[in-house]
Amino acid sequence: MAGLTNTLRLGALDQAVAGSLKLYNHSQQHNQRCRLPRSQRVMVRAAGEGPDLSVTVNGLKLPNPFVIGSGPPGTNYTVMKRAFDEGWGGVIAKTVSLDSSKVVNVTPRYARLKASAASGTKAEVIGWQNIELISDRPFETMLAEMKQLKEEYPDRILIASIMEEYNRDAWEEIIERVEETGVDAFEINFSCPHGMPERKMGMAMGQDCTVLGEVCGWINAKATIPVWAKMTPNITDITQPARTALNAGCEGVAAINTITSVMGINLDTLRPEPCVEGYSTPGGYSCKAVRPIALAKVMSIAQMMKAEFPGQGKSLSGIGGVETGNHAAEFILLGASTVQVCTGVMLHGYGHVKTLCTELQAFMDKHGFTSIEDFRGASLEYFTTHTDLVQRQKAAYEIKKVRKGLASDKDWTGEGFVKETETMVSN
């Protein structure tokens, strides 16, 4: 890719060797840390009770695929410890940078979108907007807390989320210092949609494939543990940055981060939400309303990875509106090895992981699946082109002689419009 330095233009063999060495070294380090008695390990269900939820991703062994997504649920030692104690498969700490003094948050910084509710009932939260920045805590404090967590939970997966400006020295420094804490992997925040775009951070970097490829090269030349690149959905074709990151040596990608949004206008005050001293700024949209968009992005990335990176052990972490085990199953069916939850924890608490695991096992029982790999990516083959759908339906009609819904646009009527619409809904 244009813009990559000569030192980053590794041949396919060199990249494969470097990746294998990085994975081997990390696996050795991780195995050494995992020698705790089984009785001391946090398990959601005892071995043999129901389908096996454990997953191994880029050499990392997780007891289940549910990972705390980077954000408020991973903002300090206390909450991350709680996540491990409750049984989450892994935790991604809130994004850190070298200089936290530039990070200043405001309150309120969240706004909700609620579904309509009957009188006397509580309205369901279906959308969530935040204008929260990355960690505002001193870098040294976060390093100390990540180190403490790995010392206390050596067999649990702790992933550091990091973000920096377009500066190779800064990236190399943050990688070296964070690795010293013993974290298991990095997730690189190339996708936060708000705050500091003028410094080419977050989404601004993830939308520029030339810059993204160069920075991923710096990162992977320095890192000795697995690296995931977190993708922004605020781009026309998400496979382009995903491909760039994987070609530059990243072991995996995570998708999606939040969607740029304006939550709404208060019709009493005429001011936007979330309202800070009468003003607001566009933020990131999450919660269950984004799940269909997230599924489409994950599907596109998974198809690209299957076609262009077969057998290379590249991983995909699915994110976006997961609040049930069935939601998680959808992401796994589209190729995700792990599923991240952030807003869901803010709405339901850390103990919700037990419900997620139980529901996912119920889905697996229903279909006779005994492991996550039994069904990961199983639904990808059912996506095709519209032209192919037309041909398939034409062939089916020739056999069944039954057509669902209206045959042509000329058949719509004004009076029966709503009922006619219902005849063409599939679920």
C-alpha positions as CSV (number, residue, x, y, z in Angstrom):
1,M,0.0,0.0,0.0
2,A,1.2,3.5,-0.8
3,G,2.7,5.2,2.2
4,L,4.2,2.2,3.8
5,T,7.9,2.5,4.6
6,N,10.4,0.0,3.2
7,T,10.9,-1.5,6.6
8,L,7.2,-2.4,6.6
9,R,7.1,-4.0,3.2
10,L,7.7,-7.6,4.5
11,G,7.2,-10.5,2.1
12,A,4.4,-13.0,2.8
13,L,7.0,-15.5,4.2
14,D,8.5,-12.9,6.6
15,Q,5.1,-11.9,7.9
16,A,4.1,-15.5,8.4
17,V,7.3,-16.2,10.3
18,A,7.0,-13.0,12.4
19,G,3.4,-13.8,13.2
20,S,4.2,-17.3,14.2
21,L,7.0,-16.2,16.5
22,K,4.8,-13.6,18.1
23,L,2.0,-16.2,18.7
24,Y,4.5,-18.8,20.0
25,N,6.2,-16.4,22.4
26,H,2.8,-15.2,23.8
27,S,1.5,-18.7,24.1
28,Q,4.5,-19.7,26.2
29,Q,4.1,-16.6,28.4
30,H,0.3,-17.3,28.8
31,N,0.8,-21.0,29.6
32,Q,3.2,-20.1,32.4
33,R,0.6,-17.7,33.9
34,C,-2.2,-20.3,33.7
35,R,-0.9,-22.8,36.2
36,L,-3.6,-22.2,38.8
37,P,-5.5,-25.1,40.4
38,R,-8.9,-25.6,38.6
39,S,-10.7,-24.9,41.9
40,Q,-9.4,-21.3,41.8
41,R,-10.6,-20.5,38.3
42,V,-13.8,-18.7,37.6
43,M,-16.2,-20.9,35.7
44,V,-19.8,-20.1,34.6
45,R,-20.7,-23.7,34.5
46,A,-18.8,-26.8,35.7
47,A,-17.1,-28.9,33.0
48,G,-19.5,-31.3,31.3
49,E,-22.6,-29.3,32.0
50,G,-24.0,-28.4,28.6
51,P,-22.1,-27.5,25.4
52,D,-18.6,-26.2,25.7
53,L,-18.4,-22.4,25.4
54,S,-14.6,-22.2,25.6
55,V,-12.8,-20.6,22.6
56,T,-9.1,-20.3,21.6
57,V,-8.4,-17.2,19.6
58,N,-4.9,-16.2,18.5
59,G,-3.5,-18.5,21.1
60,L,-5.7,-17.0,23.9
61,K,-7.9,-19.5,25.8
62,L,-11.2,-18.0,27.0
63,P,-13.7,-19.9,29.1
64,N,-16.5,-18.4,27.0
65,P,-16.7,-16.0,24.0
66,F,-18.2,-13.1,26.0
67,V,-15.7,-10.2,26.3
68,I,-16.2,-6.9,28.1
69,G,-15.9,-4.2,25.3
70,S,-13.6,-1.3,25.8
71,G,-15.4,1.6,27.6
72,P,-16.9,2.3,31.0
73,P,-17.2,-1.4,32.1
74,G,-13.4,-1.6,31.9
75,T,-12.4,1.7,33.2
76,N,-10.5,0.7,36.4
77,Y,-9.3,-2.2,38.5
78,T,-12.4,-2.4,40.6
79,V,-14.8,-2.9,37.7
80,M,-12.5,-5.2,35.7
81,K,-12.0,-7.4,38.8
82,R,-15.8,-7.6,39.1
83,A,-16.0,-8.7,35.5
84,F,-13.5,-11.5,36.0
85,D,-15.3,-12.6,39.2
86,E,-18.7,-12.7,37.5
87,G,-17.2,-15.0,34.8
88,W,-16.7,-12.9,31.6
89,G,-14.5,-14.7,29.1
90,G,-12.2,-11.7,28.8
91,V,-11.9,-8.0,29.5
92,I,-10.8,-5.2,27.2
93,A,-9.7,-2.2,29.4
94,K,-10.9,1.3,28.5
95,T,-8.6,2.9,25.8
96,V,-5.5,4.6,27.2
97,S,-3.0,7.0,25.6
98,L,0.3,8.3,26.9
99,D,-1.0,11.7,27.9
100,S,-4.3,11.6,29.7
101,S,-4.1,15.3,30.6
102,K,-5.6,16.1,27.2
103,V,-8.7,14.0,28.0
104,V,-11.4,16.0,29.7
105,N,-14.9,14.5,29.9
106,V,-18.2,16.3,30.4
107,T,-21.5,15.3,32.1
108,P,-24.1,14.3,31.2
109,R,-22.4,12.4,28.4
110,Y,-25.1,9.8,27.6
111,A,-28.5,9.9,26.0
112,R,-31.1,7.1,25.5
113,L,-33.5,6.2,22.8
114,K,-36.6,4.4,24.2
115,A,-39.2,2.3,22.5
116,S,-42.8,3.2,22.8
117,A,-44.4,1.7,25.9
118,A,-47.9,1.1,27.1
119,S,-49.2,3.3,29.9
120,G,-47.8,2.3,33.3
121,T,-44.9,0.2,31.8
122,K,-41.2,0.9,31.6
123,A,-40.0,1.8,28.1
124,E,-37.3,-0.4,26.7
125,V,-34.0,1.3,25.9
126,I,-33.1,0.4,22.3
127,G,-30.5,3.1,21.5
128,W,-27.7,4.7,23.4
129,Q,-25.5,7.6,22.5
130,N,-22.3,8.6,24.3
131,I,-19.9,11.5,23.9
132,E,-17.4,10.0,26.3
133,L,-13.7,10.1,25.6
134,I,-10.9,7.6,26.2
135,S,-9.6,7.1,29.7
136,D,-8.9,10.3,31.7
137,R,-6.9,8.5,34.3
138,P,-3.1,8.8,34.5
139,F,-1.4,6.4,32.2
140,E,0.8,5.1,35.0
141,T,-2.3,4.4,37.1
142,M,-3.8,2.3,34.4
143,L,-0.6,0.4,33.9
144,A,-0.4,-0.4,37.6
145,E,-3.9,-1.6,37.7
146,M,-3.6,-3.8,34.6
147,K,-0.4,-5.3,36.1
148,Q,-2.2,-6.0,39.4
149,L,-5.1,-7.7,37.6
150,K,-2.8,-10.0,35.7
151,E,-1.0,-10.9,38.9
152,E,-4.3,-11.7,40.6
153,Y,-5.9,-13.4,37.6
154,P,-3.0,-14.9,35.6
155,D,-5.3,-17.3,33.8
156,R,-7.8,-14.7,32.6
157,I,-7.6,-12.8,29.4
158,L,-6.9,-9.0,29.8
159,I,-6.6,-7.0,26.6
160,A,-5.3,-3.4,26.5
161,S,-7.0,-0.9,24.2
162,I,-4.6,1.8,23.1
163,M,-4.8,4.9,21.0
164,E,-2.2,7.4,19.9
165,E,-1.5,10.2,17.4
166,Y,0.3,9.7,14.1
167,N,3.7,9.3,15.7
168,R,5.8,6.2,15.5
169,D,7.8,6.9,18.7
170,A,4.6,7.3,20.7
171,W,3.2,4.1,19.4
172,E,6.4,2.2,20.2
173,E,6.5,3.6,23.7
174,I,2.9,2.8,24.6
175,I,3.2,-0.7,23.2
176,E,6.4,-1.4,25.2
177,R,5.1,0.0,28.5
178,V,1.8,-1.7,28.3
179,E,3.3,-5.0,27.4
180,E,5.3,-4.9,30.6
181,T,2.1,-5.2,32.6
182,G,1.6,-8.7,31.3
183,V,-1.6,-8.1,29.3
184,D,-2.5,-10.8,26.8
185,A,-3.2,-8.8,23.7
186,F,-3.8,-5.3,22.2
187,E,-6.9,-3.9,20.7
188,I,-6.1,-0.8,18.7
189,N,-8.7,1.9,18.8
190,F,-8.9,3.1,15.2
191,S,-12.6,3.8,15.5
192,C,-13.8,6.2,18.2
193,P,-16.1,8.6,16.3
194,H,-15.8,11.6,18.6
195,G,-13.2,13.6,20.3
196,M,-9.8,14.8,19.0
197,P,-10.1,14.0,15.3
198,E,-7.9,17.0,14.7
199,R,-5.1,14.9,16.2
200,K,-5.7,12.1,13.6
201,M,-6.8,9.8,16.4
202,G,-9.4,7.1,16.5
203,M,-11.9,7.1,13.6
204,A,-9.9,9.7,11.7
205,M,-7.0,7.2,11.5
206,G,-9.2,4.2,10.8
207,Q,-10.8,5.9,7.8
208,D,-7.5,6.6,6.1
209,C,-6.1,3.3,4.8
210,T,-2.7,4.7,3.9
211,V,-2.2,6.0,7.5
212,L,-3.8,2.9,9.0
213,G,-1.5,0.5,7.1
214,E,1.6,2.5,8.1
215,V,0.6,2.6,11.8
216,C,-0.4,-1.0,11.9
217,G,3.1,-1.8,10.5
218,W,4.7,0.2,13.3
219,I,2.6,-1.6,15.9
220,N,3.2,-5.1,14.7
221,A,6.9,-4.5,14.3
222,K,7.0,-3.7,18.0
223,A,4.3,-5.9,19.6
224,T,5.1,-9.4,20.8
225,I,1.5,-10.3,21.7
226,P,-1.6,-10.6,19.4
227,V,-3.0,-7.3,18.0
228,W,-6.6,-6.7,17.0
229,A,-7.6,-3.6,15.0
230,K,-11.0,-2.2,16.0
231,M,-12.9,-1.0,12.9
232,T,-15.1,2.0,12.5
233,P,-18.5,1.5,10.8
234,N,-18.5,5.1,9.7
235,I,-17.0,4.2,6.3
236,T,-18.4,3.1,2.9
237,D,-16.6,-0.2,2.7
238,I,-15.4,-1.6,6.0
239,T,-13.5,-4.4,4.4
240,Q,-10.9,-2.0,3.1
241,P,-9.5,-1.0,6.5
242,A,-10.0,-4.5,7.8
243,R,-7.9,-5.9,4.9
244,T,-5.3,-3.2,5.4
245,A,-4.9,-4.0,9.1
246,L,-4.6,-7.8,8.4
247,N,-2.1,-7.3,5.6
248,A,0.0,-5.2,8.0
249,G,0.3,-8.0,10.4
250,C,-2.7,-7.7,12.8
251,E,-3.9,-11.1,14.1
252,G,-7.5,-10.0,14.2
253,V,-10.1,-7.3,13.8
254,A,-13.0,-6.2,16.0
255,A,-16.1,-4.7,14.6
256,I,-18.0,-2.5,15.0
257,N,-17.3,0.6,17.2
258,T,-20.2,3.1,17.6
259,I,-22.0,4.8,14.8
260,T,-21.8,8.6,14.5
261,S,-25.1,10.0,15.6
262,V,-27.3,12.8,16.9
263,M,-29.6,11.2,19.5
264,G,-32.4,13.8,19.2
265,I,-33.7,17.2,20.0
266,N,-35.7,18.0,23.2
267,L,-38.9,19.4,21.9
268,D,-39.5,21.4,25.1
269,T,-36.1,23.1,25.2
270,L,-35.3,22.8,21.5
271,R,-31.8,21.7,22.6
272,P,-29.9,18.6,21.4
273,E,-29.3,15.5,23.6
274,P,-27.1,14.8,25.6
275,C,-27.4,18.4,26.6
276,V,-24.3,20.0,28.3
277,E,-25.0,23.6,29.3
278,G,-27.5,23.9,26.5
279,Y,-25.2,22.4,23.8
280,S,-24.1,19.0,22.5
281,T,-21.9,17.4,19.9
282,P,-22.4,14.3,17.7
283,G,-21.4,11.1,19.5
284,G,-21.3,7.3,19.2
285,Y,-24.5,5.3,18.9
286,S,-24.8,1.8,20.3
287,C,-27.3,-0.7,22.0
288,K,-29.6,-3.2,20.3
289,A,-30.8,-0.8,17.6
290,V,-27.4,-1.0,15.9
291,R,-27.2,-4.8,15.8
292,P,-28.5,-5.2,12.2
293,I,-25.9,-2.7,11.0
294,A,-23.2,-4.5,13.0
295,L,-24.2,-7.9,11.6
296,A,-23.9,-6.6,8.0
297,K,-20.4,-5.2,8.7
298,V,-19.2,-8.4,10.4
299,M,-20.6,-10.5,7.6
300,S,-18.7,-8.4,5.0
301,I,-15.4,-8.7,7.0
302,A,-15.9,-12.4,7.5
303,Q,-16.5,-13.1,3.8
304,M,-13.4,-11.1,2.9
305,M,-11.3,-12.9,5.5
306,K,-12.6,-16.3,4.3
307,A,-11.7,-15.5,0.7
308,E,-8.4,-13.6,1.2
309,F,-6.9,-15.0,4.5
310,P,-7.8,-18.7,4.6
311,G,-6.0,-20.9,7.1
312,Q,-4.0,-18.0,8.6
313,G,-5.6,-18.0,12.0
314,K,-6.9,-14.4,11.7
315,S,-9.8,-13.7,14.1
316,L,-12.9,-11.6,14.2
317,S,-14.5,-10.2,17.3
318,G,-18.2,-9.1,16.9
319,I,-19.6,-6.0,18.5
320,G,-22.9,-4.2,18.4
321,G,-26.1,-4.4,20.4
322,V,-25.5,-7.8,22.1
323,E,-27.9,-8.2,25.1
324,T,-28.8,-11.9,24.8
325,G,-27.2,-15.2,24.1
326,N,-29.2,-15.4,20.8
327,H,-27.7,-12.1,19.7
328,A,-24.3,-13.5,20.3
329,A,-25.2,-16.6,18.3
330,E,-25.9,-14.4,15.3
331,F,-22.5,-12.9,15.3
332,I,-20.8,-16.3,15.7
333,L,-22.9,-17.7,12.9
334,L,-21.4,-14.9,10.8
335,G,-17.8,-15.8,11.7
336,A,-17.0,-14.1,15.0
337,S,-14.9,-16.0,17.4
338,T,-15.7,-13.7,20.4
339,V,-18.5,-11.3,21.1
340,Q,-18.0,-8.0,22.9
341,V,-20.5,-6.4,25.2
342,C,-20.2,-2.8,26.5
343,T,-23.6,-0.9,26.5
344,G,-25.3,-4.2,27.6
345,V,-23.2,-4.2,30.8
346,M,-24.1,-0.6,31.5
347,L,-27.8,-1.6,31.2
348,H,-27.8,-5.0,32.8
349,G,-24.8,-5.3,35.0
350,Y,-21.7,-7.6,35.2
351,G,-23.8,-10.6,36.3
352,H,-25.6,-10.6,33.0
353,V,-22.8,-12.8,31.6
354,K,-24.4,-15.8,33.3
355,T,-27.6,-15.2,31.4
356,L,-25.7,-14.8,28.2
357,C,-23.9,-18.1,28.7
358,T,-27.1,-20.0,29.6
359,E,-28.9,-18.6,26.6
360,L,-26.1,-19.4,24.2
361,Q,-25.9,-22.9,25.5
362,A,-29.7,-23.3,25.1
363,F,-29.3,-22.3,21.4
364,M,-26.5,-24.8,21.0
365,D,-28.5,-27.6,22.7
366,K,-31.4,-26.8,20.3
367,H,-29.2,-27.4,17.2
368,G,-27.0,-30.2,18.6
369,F,-23.8,-28.0,18.7
370,T,-21.3,-29.1,21.2
371,S,-18.7,-26.3,20.7
372,I,-18.5,-22.8,19.3
373,E,-16.5,-24.0,16.3
374,D,-19.4,-26.3,15.4
375,F,-21.4,-23.4,14.1
376,R,-19.0,-20.4,13.7
377,G,-19.5,-19.0,10.2
378,A,-22.2,-21.5,9.4
379,S,-24.6,-18.8,8.0
380,L,-22.1,-17.1,5.7
381,E,-22.9,-19.4,2.8
382,Y,-26.5,-18.2,2.7
383,F,-25.7,-14.7,1.6
384,T,-25.7,-14.1,-2.2
385,T,-26.5,-11.5,-4.8
386,H,-30.0,-10.2,-5.6
387,T,-29.7,-11.6,-9.1
388,D,-29.2,-15.0,-7.6
389,L,-32.2,-14.6,-5.4
390,V,-34.3,-13.8,-8.4
391,Q,-33.2,-17.0,-10.1
392,R,-33.7,-19.1,-7.0
393,Q,-37.2,-17.9,-6.5
394,K,-38.1,-18.3,-10.2
395,A,-37.0,-22.0,-10.0
396,A,-38.8,-22.5,-6.7
397,Y,-42.1,-21.1,-8.2
398,E,-41.8,-23.5,-11.1
399,I,-42.0,-26.3,-8.6
400,K,-44.4,-25.0,-5.9
401,K,-46.6,-22.7,-8.0
402,V,-47.0,-20.6,-4.9
403,R,-46.0,-17.0,-4.6
404,K,-45.8,-15.0,-1.3
405,G,-46.8,-11.4,-1.4
406,L,-47.4,-9.2,-4.4
407,A,-46.1,-10.2,-7.8
408,S,-45.5,-6.6,-9.1
409,D,-45.5,-3.0,-8.0
410,K,-48.8,-2.5,-10.0
411,D,-50.6,-4.7,-7.4
412,W,-50.3,-2.3,-4.5
413,T,-53.5,-0.6,-3.5
414,G,-53.9,2.5,-1.3
415,E,-56.7,1.0,0.9
416,G,-54.9,-2.3,1.7
417,F,-51.4,-0.9,1.9
418,V,-50.6,-2.0,5.4
419,K,-51.9,-5.5,5.0
420,E,-50.2,-5.9,1.7
421,T,-46.9,-4.9,3.3
422,E,-47.4,-7.7,5.9
423,T,-47.8,-10.3,3.2
424,M,-44.1,-9.7,2.2
425,V,-42.5,-9.8,5.7
426,S,-40.5,-12.9,6.4
427,N,-40.2,-12.9,10.1
